[in-house]
Amino acid sequence: METRMTMLETRFDTILPTLATKEDLKSLELKLTTTIHQEITSCTWKMISWMTAVVSLAFTGVFYVARYLPA
C-alpha cells in the first residue's frame, strides 16, 4: 500500500507543475480576446470593401445599360 501511495505522490508531483494557473488562463483569455477582436475588425473592413466594389460595379452596369443601349 505504501508503494502505491508513493507512486501516486510521485505522479502528482510530476503533473502538478504543468497545470495552468488562474493567471495563465487569464493571460490566455486576454490574448484570445484581443486576437479575435482584431480578426473581426479585419474581416469587417474586407467585407465593406468587397460590398462597395460590388455595388459600384452594379451601378456602373446599370448606368451603362440605361445610357448607351437602345430601349
Secondary structure as UniProt FT lines:
FT   HELIX           2..15
FT   HELIX           16..18
FT   HELIX           22..68
//
